Amino acid sequence: MECDLLALLQDAKPNREQLEALINAVEAAASIDLSAGHQQQQLEGVWELRWSSSNQPYLQVQPWLENLQVLMPSQGRGMNLLRLPPPLSAAGVAVEAELTLEPPKRVQVRFRRGGLLGPQLGGWRAKAMASIQQSFPAWLDITALSEDLRICRGQNGTLFALRKRHDLDAAQLLP
């Protein structure tokens, strides 16, 4: 099932009914406990949004835009990053967050700063970030998790399907 879902998520415009049926099947088979060390390790890294039930434009998959989520719960850090795909991916729009795991499946998110994140030049990185005063609680409930796939639901009920980007380093992307 997971392999079929990952293959379908590679399509530019996957069939929604087929996709949701596979997501539901993968979720039903999943056992999530974020207090388990192996699942915390699986959660760490860079994830690319491949599908969302949201109608928000920034939560829609586009071939000309990478929608990345950098998760480092071991450090209590995370970031959403929108950027052009390589070779133009040196800069992007970022929102940094503090992360707190609340087992068995919840990740609490406190957005802290947002703005432009520029290219890395040696040990220095250009950035123009401003503080964010988050007025609402935000979280993700992880409903399926593996080395390559994460399915989660946000506080507004939005369903997300993401694939892990093993080619990207979370520590290098975080400012």
N, C-alpha and C positions, 0 to 999 in steps of 0.2 A: 504494500500500500504506500509506504513512504517513498519508495523509488518512483512509483507512478505519479505521486503528488509532486515530487521534485521535478520530474520530467515535464509535467503539465505547467508548472510554475515558470518554466523557461520560455513558454509561448508568449508572444507579445500580447495577445488577447485571448487568454484561456476561456473555455466554456465555463460560465459561472456555476451552472447546475452541477456539472461534473466535478468542478473544483470544490464546491461546498460539500458534496457527498464524500469526496476523498478526505477533506479536512475533518469532517464529522467522524469518519471511520478511524482516522489516525488519532484523533482526540479520545475516542472511546477506548482505544487500545493502550493509551498512554498511562503511565503511573508517574506522577510528579511529586517529588519531595525535595524542595530546595535546601533542606538541611543536610541532604546527602552530598558528600564531597564530590562525587563524580558528576552530579548534576550541576553543582556550582561551577565546576571546571568546564562543562559543556556550555554553560551560559556565557562564560567569558569569551570575548572576541568581537569581531566585526560582523554584523549581520546586514544583509541587503533586503530591503522590502521588495517582495515579488508580487504581493497581492494584498489588497485591503478592501473591506466592505464599505469604507467611507467614500463619500462623494467629494470630500475636500480635495482640491487640485494638488496640494503638496503631499497627499497620501495616495495618489494614483501613480502607478508605474508608467514611466515614460522612457523610451529608448535613448533619449538625449539627456537624461538626468539620473544620477545615482542617488538613491535615497538610503543612506546608511545609518545604522544604529550601532554605536560603539558601547559595549557593556564591559565594565570592569568592577563587578560588585565586590570583589576581594579588596578593592581600594575604595569602595563606596562612590565610584565615579561612573558617569555615562555621558553620552553626547549623541544628539541627532545631527546628522550632517547631510546637507543637500549640495551636490557638486556635479559638474560636468564629468562625463567619463574620460578616461585617459585618451589622448595625452594632455587634455586641458584640465585635469583634475587637481591642479595645484592650489586652488582656492575654492571656498564654498561658504555657505550660510550655515552657522552652527548654533546649537542650543546646548549648553552644558548643564548637567544635572548631578545631584547627589542621589545615590541609590541605596536602599535598605531592603534586604531580603526579609520577607515575612512568611516563613514556611507555613503550609506546605507549598504554595504556588505563587504567592504574591510578591511583586517587586514594587515597593513604594518609590515614587519619583518626585524630587523637589527640584524644579528648574531654577537655576541660579543666575546664569548669564547667557546672553545671546548676541549674535552679530556676525561680522565677517571674519573669516579665518583664512589667512593668506598662506603662501608657500613657506616651506621650511628651508631656511638658508643656514646651513651649518647647525649651530646650537640655538639659533634665533628664528622666531616665527612671527611674521606680520599678523596682527590681529586688531580688530576694532570691536570690542565686546562691551556691553552695558549690562548692569544688574537687572534682574527680572524679579518683580514682586509677585510671586504666584499666589493667587487668591482662592485657589480651589485645590482639593486633594487630587493627586494623579497617581495611577498605578497601572500595572500590567499584571494580569493573571496568566501565568504560563500554563498552557493546557496540553502541550506536547513539546518534547525537547529531545534532540539527538545531536550527534556530532555535526550534522549538516542541515537540520531543519528545526525551526522554532515556530510554534503557533501560539498566539496569545490574544487576549481580549483586554481592551482598555476600559477605563472607568466609565466611558460612555457607551460601552457595548460593542465598539468597533472591533472587528475581527482582523487580525494581521497574520500573514504567512511570510516568513523570512527564511532565506538560506544563508548559511554561514559562508563568509568570504575568507577562506584559508590563505588566500594570497595577500591579504592586508593585515598589518600589525596594529592592534588597538593602541599600544603605547606610543607609536609614532603618530597616530592621528589625533590623539588627545593633546590639547595645548598645555 
